[in-house]
């Protein structure tokens, strides 16, 4: 299974264009960028090509509340997805995550919100499918993001059934899955055809996979690889401060590989 660098968490305070060079020092060849829209797509492509890196996934523009799918108008939804498609085509991305959004007002009718969400996902999926791009939805636990609308896997499966398209799949983030329902391997085994991409981080720290925590990543990933050896997993996790400082040091050229990276790949049987 291949490990994908997530730009939002691995180097959160670093300029997006500088992240390519820094993460390439760790050997990363694959990247996912939740929010690429702060830079022109052509600039991102140029930097990735400079370091021989490939883009795997981006998010659709999410507004300022973890997504717009639960409250966007048809026109707003179309504009968001068309922007994502524009970036995806330039970057060569074949997977776009469409975030649901957070319900701030508890008085809002959940049934109406559900109807709006399904309608907008149908719009998003149609546009993405027309452009040969997979539409991903991700349940997010309410401990980390209180009020996030899509917060269970049954809810996600129900929505996928209603949208009725093989092009829409689940972004299966083990960090969230552990806190929502557990049964990490069993769910993947039962719903393998509904999963389009993996992400992960240790619980509860959101550290790298080999850090101490609730998830036995070496075991879980070995089982997931048996289910689908072509799945990739995004490292949506935080690095320790000392390791970030070493990476940002211009004198670090990668010849002295940081020990945590070698241990991470070896213990979890991952490739870059």
Backbone bond lengths (Angstrom), bond angles and torsions (degrees), N, CA, C in turn:
res aa  C-N    CA-C-N  psi(-1)  N-CA   C-N-CA  omega(-1)  CA-C   N-CA-C  phi
1 X - - - 1.463 - - 1.526 109.36 -
2 X 1.331 116.18 139.18 1.461 120.46 -177.75 1.527 111.57 -94.70
3 X 1.337 114.94 142.62 1.457 122.80 179.77 1.525 109.36 -97.72
4 X 1.325 115.75 130.51 1.461 122.42 -176.73 1.526 109.72 -111.87
5 X 1.320 117.46 132.54 1.462 121.50 179.17 1.523 110.20 -76.81
6 X 1.326 116.52 127.49 1.459 121.29 176.52 1.525 109.25 -97.15
7 X 1.326 116.51 120.40 1.459 121.02 -174.17 1.523 113.83 -70.64
8 X 1.311 118.59 -22.34 1.465 119.28 -174.06 1.518 112.52 -77.09
9 X 1.336 117.64 -30.99 1.468 119.98 -172.54 1.528 114.62 -110.74
10 X 1.323 118.27 -33.46 1.469 119.10 -173.17 1.526 112.33 -65.84
11 X 1.320 117.08 -37.86 1.468 121.33 177.84 1.526 108.25 -138.00
12 X 1.328 117.39 70.67 1.467 120.88 -169.55 1.524 116.02 -61.81
13 X 1.324 118.01 -29.74 1.468 119.71 -175.57 1.525 113.31 -100.34
14 X 1.327 117.16 4.49 1.464 121.67 -178.11 1.522 110.62 -92.16
15 X 1.327 116.74 141.11 1.463 121.37 176.22 1.521 110.40 -54.47
16 X 1.326 116.37 138.00 1.460 121.00 -173.38 1.528 112.90 -58.11
17 X 1.332 117.63 -36.67 1.462 119.90 -178.96 1.526 111.94 -72.36
18 X 1.330 117.01 -26.01 1.461 121.05 179.82 1.529 112.32 -79.99
19 X 1.326 116.77 -17.49 1.467 120.33 -175.61 1.527 112.33 -66.89
20 X 1.321 117.29 -32.34 1.465 119.77 -179.06 1.526 110.93 -58.05
21 X 1.320 116.08 -51.42 1.457 120.17 -177.59 1.512 112.81 -64.11
22 X 1.342 116.26 -41.81 1.462 120.28 -178.24 1.524 111.22 -66.62
23 X 1.335 117.02 -46.86 1.466 120.03 -177.79 1.523 112.28 -72.29
24 X 1.322 116.56 -24.90 1.468 118.91 176.54 1.526 110.71 -66.65
25 X 1.339 116.82 -25.37 1.468 120.54 177.82 1.523 111.58 -65.51
26 X 1.328 116.03 -23.75 1.467 120.36 176.67 1.519 111.32 -87.64
27 X 1.308 116.27 -4.67 1.456 120.24 178.29 1.512 115.04 98.86
28 X 1.338 117.57 -0.65 1.464 119.99 -179.17 1.523 111.28 -61.27
29 X 1.317 115.51 136.26 1.462 121.80 176.97 1.523 111.79 -118.88
30 X 1.335 116.13 -17.87 1.460 121.96 -177.63 1.526 109.46 -118.61
31 X 1.340 116.73 138.69 1.463 120.19 -177.98 1.527 110.93 -136.37
32 X 1.328 115.26 150.85 1.460 122.12 170.46 1.522 107.50 -125.84
33 X 1.335 115.89 136.08 1.461 120.76 -175.04 1.525 109.72 -124.41
34 X 1.325 117.74 101.14 1.462 120.22 -179.62 1.529 113.75 -58.37
35 X 1.318 117.13 -37.40 1.470 119.50 -178.67 1.526 110.63 -131.89
36 X 1.331 117.27 84.86 1.462 119.98 -178.96 1.521 113.32 -84.37
37 X 1.331 117.58 -1.74 1.463 120.95 -164.93 1.523 114.61 -82.09
38 X 1.327 116.96 1.94 1.463 120.28 175.65 1.524 111.44 -80.21
39 X 1.334 116.37 -12.04 1.465 121.73 178.55 1.528 109.33 -132.98
40 X 1.317 116.22 158.33 1.459 119.98 175.91 1.521 109.31 -67.28
41 X 1.316 116.16 142.89 1.462 121.05 -178.28 1.522 111.80 -58.32
42 X 1.322 116.39 -36.67 1.466 120.48 -178.88 1.527 111.76 -64.94
43 X 1.342 116.97 -34.35 1.467 120.36 177.52 1.529 110.69 -68.28
44 X 1.320 115.63 -40.82 1.463 119.86 178.30 1.522 110.48 -63.45
45 X 1.319 116.06 -42.83 1.464 120.15 179.40 1.519 110.82 -62.52
46 X 1.317 116.68 -42.67 1.465 120.96 -179.40 1.524 111.44 -60.68
47 X 1.337 116.64 -44.38 1.462 120.27 179.32 1.520 111.40 -66.01
48 X 1.312 116.81 -41.27 1.468 119.49 -179.60 1.522 110.92 -64.28
49 X 1.315 116.83 -39.38 1.465 120.77 179.74 1.525 111.27 -67.91
50 X 1.320 115.79 -32.97 1.465 120.44 179.15 1.530 111.00 -60.12
51 X 1.330 116.00 -33.97 1.467 120.86 -176.93 1.528 112.87 -109.98
52 X 1.316 116.51 10.64 1.463 120.30 176.81 1.510 113.85 65.33
53 X 1.335 116.36 38.66 1.463 120.88 -177.18 1.529 110.53 -109.35
54 X 1.328 115.78 150.67 1.462 122.20 -177.29 1.527 110.52 -120.38
55 X 1.331 116.01 136.11 1.464 121.12 177.72 1.525 110.31 -84.12
56 X 1.323 116.07 133.98 1.463 121.75 -178.50 1.522 112.19 -107.24
57 X 1.328 116.71 -39.59 1.467 120.72 -171.51 1.517 110.84 -150.64
58 X 1.337 115.65 145.16 1.464 121.80 168.51 1.530 107.72 -134.38
59 X 1.327 116.35 163.01 1.460 121.28 170.83 1.521 108.80 -94.32
60 X 1.311 116.96 152.11 1.456 120.19 168.83 1.527 107.66 -71.72
61 X 1.345 118.72 153.40 1.468 120.08 176.99 1.526 110.40 -49.16
62 X 1.334 115.59 129.47 1.471 119.78 -168.76 1.517 114.37 -109.40
63 X 1.331 118.45 6.03 1.451 119.05 -177.46 1.514 110.60 67.68
64 X 1.319 117.14 -152.64 1.471 119.86 -177.69 1.523 112.53 -112.57
65 X 1.345 116.80 16.40 1.465 118.25 -177.09 1.524 111.85 -139.51
66 X 1.335 116.05 48.26 1.467 121.86 175.64 1.529 112.93 60.19
67 X 1.319 116.45 31.48 1.460 119.56 177.59 1.511 112.47 126.44
68 X 1.332 115.71 157.89 1.459 120.09 -177.95 1.530 112.76 -123.49
69 X 1.332 117.75 -1.75 1.465 120.57 -171.18 1.525 113.86 -63.33
70 X 1.335 118.32 -23.71 1.469 119.27 -177.66 1.525 112.78 -85.40
71 X 1.332 117.73 -11.63 1.467 117.58 -176.88 1.527 114.67 -140.60
72 X 1.311 118.08 2.79 1.461 120.58 -177.92 1.526 111.30 -75.76
73 X 1.328 115.68 147.86 1.457 119.98 171.60 1.523 108.36 -73.37
74 X 1.319 117.04 168.59 1.464 120.47 178.94 1.525 110.64 -58.89
75 X 1.324 115.96 -42.06 1.468 120.39 -178.73 1.524 110.54 -65.69
76 X 1.343 117.15 -44.16 1.469 121.06 179.00 1.522 110.92 -61.81
77 X 1.325 116.47 -39.92 1.462 120.36 -179.74 1.516 110.54 -66.08
78 X 1.306 116.88 -44.66 1.460 120.91 179.38 1.524 111.18 -61.56
79 X 1.328 116.54 -42.00 1.469 120.60 -180.00 1.525 110.91 -63.88
80 X 1.337 116.60 -42.08 1.464 120.94 178.94 1.524 111.06 -60.77
81 X 1.327 116.59 -47.27 1.460 120.31 -176.53 1.525 111.36 -71.52
82 X 1.313 117.39 -36.33 1.468 119.82 178.07 1.527 110.88 -65.11
83 X 1.329 116.35 -35.66 1.472 119.68 175.07 1.524 110.13 -64.87
84 X 1.335 116.44 -43.57 1.467 120.70 178.02 1.522 111.00 -61.01
85 X 1.318 117.01 -41.60 1.470 121.33 179.59 1.525 110.47 -63.27
86 X 1.318 116.16 -41.56 1.467 120.28 178.75 1.529 110.35 -57.64
87 X 1.328 116.88 -47.64 1.464 121.26 179.28 1.525 110.91 -67.38
88 X 1.316 116.10 -42.33 1.467 120.31 -178.06 1.520 111.29 -60.50
89 X 1.316 117.01 -40.03 1.465 120.28 -179.25 1.521 111.40 -66.73
90 X 1.320 116.49 -41.91 1.470 119.73 178.65 1.524 110.55 -65.68
91 X 1.331 116.72 -42.46 1.466 121.50 -174.91 1.525 113.56 -85.10
92 X 1.322 117.43 -9.94 1.463 120.26 -178.66 1.513 113.26 76.85
93 X 1.329 116.77 25.40 1.466 122.43 -177.62 1.527 110.53 -83.40
94 X 1.328 116.01 138.44 1.464 121.29 179.82 1.526 113.06 -115.55
95 X 1.341 116.84 6.54 1.467 120.72 179.37 1.524 109.02 -137.57
96 X 1.341 116.47 128.35 1.464 121.52 177.20 1.526 109.43 -126.26
97 X 1.322 115.31 126.01 1.467 121.98 178.49 1.525 109.03 -89.05
98 X 1.323 116.33 122.85 1.464 122.13 177.72 1.527 108.32 -103.90
99 X 1.333 116.51 108.57 1.464 121.05 -176.22 1.526 111.16 -79.64
100 X 1.332 115.21 144.84 1.467 120.84 -176.15 1.520 112.25 -76.60
101 X 1.331 116.10 -53.49 1.454 120.97 -176.62 1.520 112.00 117.46
102 X 1.318 115.35 168.70 1.467 123.17 -177.00 1.524 110.21 -107.11
103 X 1.332 115.55 137.18 1.465 121.06 174.08 1.522 108.09 -91.92
104 X 1.329 116.84 106.39 1.463 121.09 179.71 1.525 111.98 -82.34
105 X 1.313 115.84 -34.97 1.466 121.81 -176.05 1.527 110.00 -97.29
106 X 1.330 116.83 110.33 1.465 121.23 -177.09 1.532 113.01 -67.75
107 X 1.329 116.57 -13.65 1.465 119.57 -179.70 1.529 112.02 -81.31
108 X 1.333 116.92 -10.05 1.460 120.82 -179.88 1.524 109.90 -67.12
109 X 1.306 116.52 135.12 1.461 122.16 -178.83 1.524 110.69 -69.59
110 X 1.326 116.28 121.95 1.464 120.37 -178.00 1.524 112.10 -67.03
111 X 1.328 116.95 -31.60 1.465 119.99 179.84 1.523 111.18 -65.56
112 X 1.339 115.68 -42.47 1.464 119.90 178.11 1.521 109.93 -66.64
113 X 1.336 116.26 -40.90 1.465 120.46 177.89 1.522 110.50 -60.88
114 X 1.325 116.68 -42.78 1.466 121.58 178.52 1.523 110.91 -60.86
115 X 1.323 116.88 -43.93 1.464 121.11 179.78 1.526 110.93 -61.99
116 X 1.329 115.97 -43.14 1.469 120.24 178.60 1.520 110.76 -64.48
117 X 1.325 116.02 -42.45 1.469 121.28 -179.96 1.524 111.14 -60.80
118 X 1.321 116.94 -47.86 1.467 120.87 179.97 1.525 110.69 -62.71
119 X 1.323 116.12 -44.21 1.471 119.72 178.82 1.525 111.14 -58.37
120 X 1.332 115.74 -45.99 1.462 119.46 -177.66 1.524 112.53 -70.52
121 X 1.331 116.60 -33.42 1.467 118.73 176.03 1.522 111.23 -66.94
122 X 1.312 117.00 -35.63 1.464 119.97 176.38 1.522 110.45 -63.43
123 X 1.335 116.18 -40.48 1.465 120.77 176.64 1.524 110.11 -63.19
124 X 1.339 115.62 -49.15 1.465 120.68 -178.49 1.516 111.55 -60.96
125 X 1.318 116.18 -47.84 1.464 120.27 -177.35 1.522 111.59 -64.40
126 X 1.334 116.74 -38.87 1.472 119.71 179.72 1.525 111.04 -60.90
127 X 1.334 116.13 -47.61 1.464 120.21 -178.65 1.527 110.86 -65.68
128 X 1.323 116.41 -43.20 1.467 120.26 -179.73 1.523 110.93 -65.75
129 X 1.321 116.76 -43.29 1.466 120.13 -179.18 1.526 111.18 -63.96
130 X 1.324 116.99 -37.14 1.466 121.03 177.40 1.524 111.39 -61.42
131 X 1.331 115.58 -24.60 1.468 120.86 -179.24 1.531 112.31 -106.06
132 X 1.331 116.21 16.77 1.469 122.41 178.17 1.527 112.88 57.56
133 X 1.329 115.43 41.08 1.459 122.14 178.95 1.526 108.54 -122.00
134 X 1.327 116.19 132.35 1.460 121.32 -179.40 1.524 110.78 -75.27
135 X 1.327 116.07 138.62 1.466 122.63 177.50 1.528 108.92 -97.72
136 X 1.328 116.97 123.12 1.462 121.58 -178.55 1.524 111.11 -113.47
137 X 1.337 116.02 140.75 1.462 121.67 171.97 1.526 108.06 -125.44
138 X 1.328 116.37 144.37 1.471 120.56 -173.04 1.528 112.09 -129.22
139 X 1.321 117.93 115.52 1.468 119.57 170.15 1.534 109.74 -65.21
140 X 1.326 115.76 133.86 1.466 121.59 -178.99 1.525 108.69 -123.83
141 X 1.342 116.15 132.46 1.466 119.40 -174.69 1.529 111.75 -69.66
142 X 1.328 115.52 147.86 1.462 121.16 -176.19 1.519 114.07 -81.00
143 X 1.345 118.05 -3.01 1.466 120.03 171.57 1.525 109.30 -75.70
144 X 1.322 115.57 -44.37 1.463 121.08 -178.08 1.522 111.57 -78.28
145 X 1.317 116.55 -43.90 1.472 121.54 179.99 1.535 108.45 -128.05
146 X 1.329 117.80 86.00 1.467 120.72 -179.72 1.530 111.71 -57.79
147 X 1.322 115.67 133.38 1.452 120.04 176.12 1.512 115.53 86.94
148 X 1.346 117.68 0.20 1.466 118.34 179.13 1.522 108.69 -63.65
149 X 1.332 116.29 131.20 1.467 120.18 -169.71 1.523 113.25 -66.24
150 X 1.322 117.03 -46.65 1.469 120.23 -179.05 1.524 107.94 -88.40
151 X 1.334 116.34 95.44 1.467 119.55 -169.99 1.521 114.03 -124.76
152 X 1.334 118.25 11.29 1.460 120.25 174.79 1.521 109.82 -145.73
153 X 1.324 115.41 157.31 1.465 119.76 -178.36 1.521 111.91 -78.33
154 X 1.320 117.43 -30.17 1.464 118.98 175.21 1.523 109.98 -65.36
155 X 1.327 115.88 -39.54 1.462 120.66 176.73 1.526 110.46 -60.22
156 X 1.323 116.62 -43.03 1.468 120.79 179.06 1.525 111.27 -64.09
157 X 1.326 116.56 -43.45 1.467 120.46 179.03 1.523 111.21 -63.99
158 X 1.329 116.47 -38.80 1.465 120.53 178.31 1.528 110.92 -63.58
159 X 1.327 116.21 -42.18 1.466 120.82 179.74 1.527 110.58 -65.10
160 X 1.321 116.35 -43.36 1.464 120.46 178.84 1.528 110.54 -60.35
161 X 1.317 116.26 -39.44 1.470 120.51 178.96 1.524 110.81 -63.85
162 X 1.335 116.93 -40.06 1.461 121.11 -179.83 1.528 111.02 -69.23
163 X 1.325 116.75 -43.89 1.471 120.09 179.11 1.522 110.16 -62.61
164 X 1.331 115.54 -32.74 1.465 122.28 171.92 1.529 112.79 58.80
165 X 1.322 114.83 58.09 1.463 120.57 177.51 1.520 109.20 -148.48
166 X 1.313 116.44 137.22 1.465 120.22 177.32 1.521 111.64 -74.00
167 X 1.332 116.95 -6.49 1.458 120.92 -177.59 1.522 112.66 -83.11
168 X 1.325 117.74 -17.71 1.465 120.53 -179.47 1.527 109.59 -99.62
169 X 1.337 115.44 128.43 1.461 120.57 -174.84 1.529 110.85 -138.91
170 X 1.313 114.80 171.85 1.463 121.73 -179.52 1.523 110.81 -89.94
171 X 1.329 115.40 133.68 1.459 121.39 166.11 1.531 104.58 -86.44
172 X 1.321 115.82 107.53 1.467 121.64 -171.74 1.518 109.59 -93.95
173 X 1.333 115.39 97.20 1.462 122.12 -179.14 1.527 108.56 -95.87
174 X 1.314 116.66 113.96 1.464 121.40 -175.26 1.522 112.58 -64.81
175 X 1.329 116.97 -29.04 1.469 121.42 176.53 1.527 109.94 -60.58
176 X 1.316 116.70 -44.81 1.463 120.87 179.10 1.527 111.46 -77.28
177 X 1.323 116.51 -40.66 1.466 120.53 -177.34 1.526 111.87 -59.47
178 X 1.328 116.82 -40.48 1.460 120.64 179.69 1.526 111.21 -60.87
179 X 1.328 116.32 -36.73 1.462 120.65 -176.47 1.532 112.99 -87.30
180 X 1.326 115.96 -18.17 1.461 119.88 178.21 1.525 111.36 -86.74
181 X 1.349 116.59 -46.48 1.462 117.76 -173.74 1.525 115.36 -150.11
182 X 1.340 118.83 -11.78 1.458 119.05 -174.31 1.518 110.48 68.90
183 X 1.337 117.27 -150.15 1.471 121.46 178.22 1.534 111.14 51.40
184 X 1.325 116.08 46.61 1.463 121.18 -171.27 1.520 112.97 -60.09
185 X 1.315 116.42 -46.30 1.465 120.52 -177.88 1.525 110.61 -77.30
186 X 1.318 116.88 -42.89 1.466 121.00 -177.28 1.524 111.64 -59.89
187 X 1.329 116.96 -42.21 1.464 119.87 179.47 1.523 111.00 -64.40
188 X 1.326 116.02 -43.30 1.466 119.98 -179.88 1.524 111.31 -63.86
189 X 1.322 116.02 -39.44 1.462 120.49 179.44 1.529 110.52 -63.07
190 X 1.312 116.19 -43.78 1.466 121.28 -176.92 1.524 112.40 -72.76
191 X 1.338 116.40 -30.64 1.467 120.39 -172.40 1.526 112.87 -122.07
192 X 1.323 116.78 31.51 1.468 120.52 -174.34 1.525 113.32 -55.82
193 X 1.322 117.45 -36.13 1.466 120.38 -177.57 1.519 112.54 -73.79
194 X 1.333 116.55 -13.52 1.467 121.25 -178.54 1.527 111.98 -96.99
195 X 1.336 117.83 -3.69 1.468 121.72 -177.15 1.525 109.92 -100.63
196 X 1.348 115.77 126.29 1.452 120.20 -177.73 1.513 114.84 -106.85
197 X 1.326 117.48 -19.34 1.471 120.33 -178.03 1.524 108.05 -164.78
198 X 1.328 116.31 153.83 1.463 122.16 178.13 1.524 110.31 -115.00
199 X 1.312 115.46 150.45 1.458 122.36 167.46 1.522 107.32 -139.03
200 X 1.336 115.76 164.96 1.449 117.08 -179.76 1.511 113.47 -163.83
201 X 1.320 114.39 162.39 1.463 124.79 173.49 1.523 105.91 -169.33
202 X 1.316 115.74 158.35 1.462 119.23 179.83 1.529 110.38 -73.90
203 X 1.320 115.36 149.34 1.466 122.89 178.52 1.526 109.06 -109.32
204 X 1.342 119.14 132.66 1.467 126.86 5.56 1.525 114.68 -97.82
205 X 1.322 118.70 -0.62 1.463 121.79 -169.24 1.520 114.36 -75.11
206 X 1.305 117.25 -18.78 1.465 124.97 -171.28 1.533 110.97 61.63
207 X 1.325 115.53 28.29 1.455 120.84 174.89 1.521 110.83 -80.13
208 X 1.336 116.44 -175.63 1.460 120.37 -179.92 1.526 110.17 -68.89
209 X 1.314 115.99 165.50 1.466 121.77 -168.61 1.529 113.95 -58.80
210 X 1.332 117.29 -33.15 1.465 119.82 -174.77 1.525 112.87 -87.65
211 X 1.315 117.46 -1.34 1.459 119.64 174.80 1.529 110.11 -67.98
212 X 1.322 115.82 158.34 1.463 120.38 178.22 1.520 110.15 -66.17
213 X 1.330 116.27 136.00 1.458 119.29 179.27 1.513 111.77 175.58
214 X 1.322 116.27 -165.29 1.460 121.89 -172.95 1.526 113.89 -75.88
215 X 1.334 117.74 -25.65 1.466 119.90 -172.46 1.528 111.38 -100.76
216 X 1.310 116.06 128.76 1.469 122.56 174.36 1.530 107.22 -87.56
217 X 1.329 115.36 83.41 1.464 119.84 -173.38 1.525 114.24 -62.08
218 X 1.330 119.92 -41.45 1.472 117.97 178.33 1.524 112.30 -54.30
219 X 1.329 116.81 -42.99 1.470 120.06 178.69 1.526 111.38 -70.12
220 X 1.333 116.81 -50.86 1.467 120.57 -175.92 1.525 111.24 -59.26
221 X 1.322 117.60 -45.86 1.467 120.12 -178.09 1.521 111.94 -68.86
222 X 1.335 116.97 -33.00 1.469 119.00 177.24 1.525 110.38 -63.99
223 X 1.329 116.37 -36.33 1.464 120.52 179.18 1.526 111.58 -74.88
224 X 1.324 117.02 -39.39 1.465 120.27 178.41 1.525 111.21 -65.24
225 X 1.330 116.47 -35.19 1.469 120.25 178.17 1.523 111.18 -64.80
226 X 1.333 116.30 -31.13 1.466 120.06 177.11 1.532 110.86 -70.91
227 X 1.321 116.04 -31.89 1.466 120.73 179.57 1.523 110.32 -72.62
228 X 1.333 116.02 -45.93 1.472 120.94 178.60 1.517 108.95 -153.24
229 X 1.309 116.34 103.40 1.468 121.16 -176.34 1.529 111.99 -72.37
230 X 1.329 117.27 -10.78 1.466 120.69 -179.25 1.523 113.40 -92.15
231 X 1.326 117.12 -6.14 1.460 118.70 175.99 1.525 109.76 -63.85
232 X 1.331 115.82 144.64 1.460 122.25 171.50 1.519 107.51 -112.31
233 X 1.328 116.84 153.33 1.464 119.60 179.84 1.523 110.84 -124.90
234 X 1.327 115.14 124.51 1.449 120.82 178.37 1.519 111.42 -80.27
235 X 1.315 115.87 133.42 1.467 121.16 178.88 1.525 108.68 -86.29
236 X 1.345 115.80 80.71 1.460 120.45 179.31 1.527 108.42 -90.41
237 X 1.320 114.68 65.05 1.460 120.56 -173.47 1.524 110.22 -138.49
238 X 1.330 115.06 166.65 1.456 121.23 -177.68 1.527 110.93 -98.18
239 X 1.320 115.38 138.68 1.462 121.12 173.50 1.522 109.26 -86.97
240 X 1.321 116.28 155.81 1.462 120.12 175.66 1.527 109.32 -69.56
241 X 1.319 115.77 148.19 1.464 121.75 -174.76 1.523 112.38 -55.28
242 X 1.333 117.74 -42.04 1.468 120.97 -178.81 1.524 111.27 -61.85
243 X 1.322 116.99 -39.50 1.460 120.31 179.75 1.520 111.66 -69.07
244 X 1.323 116.93 -35.95 1.465 120.36 177.08 1.521 109.81 -63.92
245 X 1.333 116.97 -42.79 1.465 120.75 179.72 1.523 111.17 -61.95
246 X 1.328 116.94 -40.60 1.465 120.45 178.48 1.520 110.75 -63.39
247 X 1.313 116.47 -42.97 1.463 120.80 -178.99 1.522 111.87 -65.31
248 X 1.329 116.03 -36.41 1.459 120.14 -177.56 1.521 112.79 -80.41
249 X 1.321 116.47 -9.26 1.461 120.97 176.77 1.525 109.00 -71.38
250 X 1.316 117.21 120.07 1.463 121.41 -177.49 1.523 112.38 -60.63
251 X 1.335 117.47 -21.50 1.466 120.94 -179.83 1.526 111.77 -76.42
252 X 1.333 116.81 -18.52 1.463 120.17 179.66 1.519 109.01 -76.58
253 X 1.322 116.55 116.21 1.468 120.08 -176.44 1.521 112.95 -111.55
254 X 1.329 116.69 5.03 1.457 119.62 177.27 1.512 114.09 91.36
255 X 1.335 117.90 -9.72 1.464 119.39 -178.33 1.521 110.83 -68.13
256 X 1.327 115.85 -31.14 1.457 120.30 174.23 1.530 107.03 -103.46
257 X 1.323 115.04 88.11 1.463 120.51 -174.74 1.528 110.72 -61.23
258 X 1.323 115.30 135.51 1.453 119.25 176.71 1.521 109.15 -61.93
259 X 1.314 116.91 130.48 1.464 121.40 -172.35 1.524 113.00 -61.16
260 X 1.340 117.45 -32.21 1.465 119.23 -177.42 1.519 111.18 -63.67
261 X 1.326 117.05 -31.76 1.463 120.06 -176.80 1.525 110.71 -70.10
262 X 1.308 116.07 -44.28 1.466 120.39 178.88 1.533 110.29 -63.36
263 X 1.332 116.04 -41.31 1.467 120.63 179.04 1.528 110.61 -65.67
264 X 1.322 116.61 -40.93 1.466 122.60 179.06 1.526 110.92 -58.46
265 X 1.319 115.79 -50.16 1.464 120.53 -178.20 1.526 111.70 -66.33
266 X 1.330 115.82 -41.77 1.466 120.24 -176.25 1.525 111.88 -68.67
267 X 1.332 116.78 -50.81 1.466 120.62 -176.50 1.528 112.54 -64.38
268 X 1.327 115.93 -35.00 1.469 119.77 -176.75 1.527 112.75 -98.41
269 X 1.340 115.98 4.05 1.466 121.27 178.94 1.529 111.54 52.60
270 X 1.328 115.64 51.33 1.457 122.44 -177.99 1.520 111.16 -109.64
271 X 1.317 115.88 155.46 1.458 122.66 175.51 1.523 108.97 -120.15
272 X 1.333 115.82 160.55 1.461 120.60 177.52 1.526 110.35 -104.51
